[in-house]
Amino acid sequence: MGKGYDSESIHKQIREEIKSYSIIPVRDRMRKQIKGKYRRELNRDFDKTLYNKRNPVETVFSVLKRKLGEAFKARKYWFQVKEVKIKLIVYNIQLAVNTIFISILKISTRPKSEWLFITWLSKKEIGFLQSQLFFFSNYFMF
């Protein structure tokens, strides 16, 4: 949550009803004193390093929505949960395959053992394999 959600009522709801800890930065205002018990506590104990972890998380959510869609096709709750799990599995497979292909491209063209036979693949063949993975990941979506 960004600074737009910085109100005492939201901090109170997060603390008392949800029994959690908010990491919403306190807005900079012209006042010297911050009003509200929870806002003062948060301003005093704000963990900047924890808040900075928000950006990579938001990036992953953005990539998931862009690549795999943001709408559910399932209607029932448990099928929606399964759909999210499958989308996360597909995303992790895509990430792993892309990482492998990037590392393959960085390996020397002269393999030092038979296990590096995959380095002989041309860029065209690697691109074809990546496109097939993308096709199958879309095929297995609901």
Secondary structure as GFF3:
##gff-version 3
##sequence-region A 1 142
A	DSSP	three_ten_helix	3	5	.	.	.	ID=ss1
A	DSSP	alpha_helix	8	12	.	.	.	ID=ss2
A	DSSP	pi_helix	13	17	.	.	.	ID=ss3
A	DSSP	alpha_helix	37	45	.	.	.	ID=ss4
A	DSSP	alpha_helix	48	51	.	.	.	ID=ss5
A	DSSP	alpha_helix	54	68	.	.	.	ID=ss6
A	DSSP	alpha_helix	77	106	.	.	.	ID=ss7
A	DSSP	three_ten_helix	114	120	.	.	.	ID=ss8
A	DSSP	alpha_helix	123	139	.	.	.	ID=ss9
###
